[in-house]
Amino acid sequence: MKNSSFKLLVLLMAMMLAAGALLTGCGGKTDDSGSSTSSAPEIKGIKYSKAMNLKYAKEFNVYYYENGYKLIDIKKDAKYLIVPKGEKVPDKLPKKVKVLKTPVNNIYLAATASMALFSSMDAMDNITMTSLKEDGWSFDSAKKALRSGKMKFSGKYSEPDYEMLIDKKCKLAVESTMIYHTPDVKEAIEDLGIPVMVDRSSYETNPLGRTEWIKLYGALVGKEDKAEKFFKKQVNKIEKIKKIKNTEKTIAFFYISTDGKAVVRRSTDYIPTMIQIAGGRYIFKDLDDKDGKTSIPMTMEKFYDVAADADYIVYNGSIDHSVRNMKELVEKDPIMKKFKAVKTGNCWRTGASMYQRTDIVVDMILDFNKLLTAKNPENLKFISKLE
């Protein structure tokens, strides 16, 4: 009896020690970079080294392993193991881990908001195909690449030119979350043996988190130093207004859809955060969507109930290009005449480049700051007044 009790005691102690070890592994151990390593995947045959240090981005992680291996982990989507030239692909990789061999080039980029990040770290040569024609881009580097033939229009995200992807030996397709609406296209690209990476930067709640995706792409093409240097420069620019006292002035940011609804951003979206950093308040304080969507449509009556007294109206011209002046704004819906901002002439619009220029979202924040603090805002890059 005593012998069996002793064995039971030993068994219980062993179980407690195992549980303790398991808890220690889940407790958020950090490496030299200050990043959490608790979720760093263990890959047989290669040794983990460190995690990328991220300041604002929450939608991805990058893990470094010895001999130049890297693992990009895009949360709620997929993992990508970057295998250095001359190194072997580790055996028994999990099915969800997609393999990318360096150099990662001949990229088909359909996540248009990412193009400016590649441009900012001199990595445009890695992209040879895109989903927009020359006139669809709002900045020069993309236009020049298409004009010169270094980059080709390869069909929009929902209708890619599969033959071109094959002929140009595409190594990776980078898509926006719009690809979730056409899963058959994603599957068709993958059936060709081309990995698909979904850019989830639009889900970042902090605008600088969107810009920090340049670090992910830096790891992808081996330009971490340039990516880090660029990102630090953007962070330093925002320090100028970081400690300012909030003006408490309110902004209604929206556009009116073709079916006559006001489409606004949820309160935790990066645009309301930009407004807050700039020294203002987004008019919708606690607006959320149960499905996690960033854009929320509502009736004009409901929109009026909340936004009628907003100090400023900023029309989302990146989505709807049809509003260029006050007359066209009011023509969208007569109820606009009753808005305080319409009566006081504080109506503005964003340009088409707002979503494409994730490299300079800091300048958008500075535009909002000028709007809120200057009597006659000048030299605005993204916002223009509706006359």
N, C-alpha and C positions, 0 to 999 in steps of 0.2 A: 504493500500500500504506500509505504514511505517512498519507495523507488518510483512508482508511477506518479506520485505528487511532485517529486523532484523533476521528473521529465516534463511534466505539465508546466512547471515554473520556468524551466529553461526555454520551452517552446514559446511561452508568453513573452519572455524577455527578448527573444529573437524577433518576434513579431513587432514589439515596441520599437526595437532598434531600426527595423526595416521601415516602419512608419515614419520614424524620426528622420531617416535619410531621405525618404520621399518628400516629406514636408520641407526639408532644407532645400531640396532641388526645386521646389515650387515657390520658394520664398522671395524670389526676385534678386538673386545674387547679381552683383554688378562687376563689370570688368574695368580696365583702366580708362575707357572712354566715358564712363559714367552711365552707359546704357544698360538696360536690363538684359541679362543673358539667360534668364530662366526659360525662355521659349526658343532658344537657339537650337535648331534641330540637330540631332546627332546623326552624322553620315559616316557609315562604315568605310574605313580606308583613308579618311582624311581627318586631320585634327583641327578642332575649332580654335580660333585665335582671339577674335574680338568682334564687337558689334559696332555698327556705325552710330555715331553720336548725333541724335536728332533733337532739335530745339522746339519745333512747333508741329511737325508732321506726325499724324497718328495712324495713317492708313497703310503704312508699310514699315518694314525693317530690312536692313541689309546686314548679313553676317559674313565675316571673313574667316577663311580657313587657311592653313599652311599651304605653301606652294602655289599661291595665287588663286585658289578657288574662292568663289563668292556665292552666296545664296541670297536672292532677292525674294522677300516674302511679302506679297500684297495681300493684306488682310481681307478675309471673306471672299478670296478668289483663288489665287494659285501661287506656287513657289517656282523659282527659276534658278537652276544651278549653272553658274558660268564656269566653264571648264577652260583653263588656259591652254594655249597652243602647245602641243607636245605632251600634254598630260592625258591620262586615261579617264574615262567616265567611270565613277565608282560603281561597283557591283551592287545589285539589289536595292536600287533607289526606289523610294515609294512612287507609286503610279502618278500621284499628283504633282511630283517634281518634274518640271520640264527642263531639258538640257539645251544650253546655248553654248556653242563653241566659239572661242575668240578667233579672229576679231568679229564682233557682232556688227555686221554691216548689211548693206542691201535691205534696209528696213523699209517696210511699207507703213507710213505713219498716217493713221486716220483719226487719231486723237489730236485735233488741230491746236488745242491749247498747249500742247507739249512742244510744238515746233520752235517757239521762241526760246525755250530752255535749251534746246540743242544748239540754237544759234548763239546763245549767250556764252557757251563754253567751246565755241569753234568746233562743233561736232556735226555740222550740216552734211559733211561728206559721207557720214554713216547712213544717211537717209537718201534713197534713190527713187522712192515712190511715195505718192501722197494722194489723199482723197479730195483735194481741192484744186481747181484750176488757178491760173495766175491771178485772175481778177477776183478770186475769193479770199486772197490774203491781204492783210492790212499792214504788213511790214516788208521792207525791201529784200532781206536775205532770202526769204522763201520765193518771192517773185523772180529774183535774179537766178536762183537755182533752176526754176522751171523754164525761164527764158533761155538759159544757156544749154539746157538739155541734160544737166547733171542730175536733175530730178524730173520724173515723169508723172503726169496725172494718170493714176491707175484705177480710176473708178471710185465713186463715193463709197462710204463705209458699208452701205447696205447692198451695193452692187459692184464689188471689186472686179477688176480684170484678172481673172484667175490665170489666164494664159501668160499675161505679163509677169505675174508673181512667180510663175514657174521659169519663164525665159530669163528673168533677171536674177534667178537663184535667191529669192527672198529668204532671209534667215529668221525674220521676226516681223509679225504684224502687231503694231501698237494701236489699240482701239480705245475709244472713249466708252463710257457706260451705256451709250446708245446701242452698242452691239448686243446688249442684253435683250433688246426688243426684236432682234433678228438672230436668234440663236442658231438657225440653220446656216447662216453665213459664217458664223464663227466655227461651226462644226465642219463646214466645207473647206475652210482654210486649213484647219487642223488635219483634215483628211489628206491634204496635199503634203503633209509632213512639216508644215510651217507652224511653229508655236505662236499662240496669240496671247499678248499681254494687255490687260485692261487697266487703263489709267483711271484711278479712283480719286484723283486730286480734287475733283469737284465736291467730294464728301468731306474735305477738310473744313473744320469750323473756323479755323484761324486763317486769314488770307496769306500770312507768311508761310503757313503750312503748305499751301498750294505751290508757292515759289520753291519751297524746300524739296520738292520733287526733283529739282535739278540734281540733287545728290544721288537719287536713285538712278537717273539716266547717266550721271557721271560714272557710277559704278558699272553700269551696263557697257559703256564704251571705253572704260579705262581713263576717264578724265576727272577723277575725284578732286584733284588739287584745284583745277580751274573752277569746278562746280562750287567747292567750298569757298574759294576766294570771292566768287560772284555773290554767293548767298550772304556772306559776312558784310559785303558792301551794302546790300539791300537792308539788312538789319540795322546797320549804323545810320542809314538815312532816316529811319523811322524814329530813332532816338530823339530827334529834334522836337517831336510833338508828343512823345510818349507820356510826359509828365504834366501836360497842360490840363487845366481844369475844364471839365465838360461844360459846354455852353447850354446844355439841356434843350437845345433847339431840335425839332423833330423833322425827320425826312420820310416821305412816302416813296418807296422805290418799287416800280411796277411797270407793266405794259398791258394793253388791252388786246385780248385775243380776237381771232376772226369770228368767234361765236359770241362776242360781246362781254366776256368776263374779264375782270381784273386779275392778272396773274402776279402774285407777290412772292417774296422769298420767306421761308420759314425763319423764325426768330433766331435760331442757332446757326444759320447759314453764314458763310464767310462775308457776304456783303453787309448784313447788319453789323457784323464785327468790325468791318472796315469803317463803317459810319461811327461806331462807338470810339474806336481808336482815334478817329479824326476829331472827336470832340462833340459828337451829336448823339441823337437817340433815334433808333428805328421806330417808326410809329406803331408797329405791331410788336407788342412786348412779349407775349406768350403764345405765339402762333406756331403750331407744329402739325405734322402729318403722321398718322398712325403707320403709314407704309414707308416712312422715312424719305419721302420725296422732298427735294429742295425747293421746287416751285409749286405753289398752291393756288389754284384758280378759285375765285369766289364771285358772287353776283356783284354788280356795280352798287346795288343798294347796301349790301353788307360792307363793301369797301368804303363807301361814303360814310357809313356810321362810325368807322374807326379813323379814317384818314382825312375827313373833311377839314379838320383844324390843324393839319400838319403845316409846319412853317415853310417847308420846301417840298416841291414835287420834283422827282428825278425820274424821267421816263426812260425805260430800258430800250434804248435804240439799237442795242446789239441784237435783240430778237426781232423787234418790229421797227423797220426803217421808215415807215410811212409818216411818222410824226416829226415834222421839221420846224414847226412854228406853233404859236398859240391857237391859231385858227384850226389847224389840223388836229390839235389835241381836243378842242371842244367838239369838233365834228365827230370824234370817236364816240362821244356820248354827251348829250346836253347837260347831264348832271354835273359835269366838270366845271361848269360856270359857277356853281355854288361853293367850290373849294376855296378856302382861305388863300392858298398859295397862288391860285389863278387870279383872284381879286387883287393881290398885292404884287403880282408879276414875278413871283419867285418860282418859276418853272424852268426846269433844265432837262437835258437829255444826254445820255451817254452815246459815244460813237460805236461803230461796228467793231473796233479793235479791243473792246473791253475784255472779252472772254479769250481772245487769242493771245493777249500780252500778259501771260502769267509771269513773265520775267520782270515786269515793272508794276506789279500791283501796289507797291509802295507809292508810286507816283499817283495812282488812283486815290489812295488814302490822303495824300497831300492835296489833291484836287478837292476832295470833300472838306478838308480842313480850311482851305481858302474860301470855299463856298460858305462855310459856317462863320468864319471870323472876319473876312474882308468886306468892306462896304461895296467895292466894285472889283470882284475877283478877276484877275488877269493871268495870262499865260497858262491857262488850263489845258492839260493834254488830252483828257478823256471826256470832259463835260463841256457842253456849250448851252447857252441860254436860248430858250424859246421866245422869240420876239413876236 
